[in-house]
Amino acid sequence: MSECYLLAVDLGTTAEKCVVYDGNGKVRAEAQREITIVYPRPGQAEIPSLQFYTLTCENIKQCIRESNIDPKKVVAIAVDSLMGE
């Protein structure tokens, strides 16, 4: 099997996480950054979308750098999130 990688992103309520797996399911790198929750009014909580974007980009860059893989060999990206409306 040629080298291939999966990039997984988890947009959580307390942190944004990213993991790179190789074709055998072995973790090659992982990164996590804490999310800052904004409370605009009593009973409301928000996470600015730009914060998700910025943290995701930073974590992906860190994972690619630390795993020392060719980003062109990432064959799939999985994203999950638990958000209410």
JOSULVEN-V77726 format. One record per helix or strand of 3 or more residues. SS is the DSSP state (@ for helix, = for strand). FROM is the first residue (numbers start at 1). LEN is the number of residues. If there is no record, write none. Layout:
{{SS:FROM:LEN} {SS:FROM:LEN}}
This chain:
{{=:5:7} {=:15:8} {=:27:8} {@:49:19} {@:71:3} {=:74:8}}
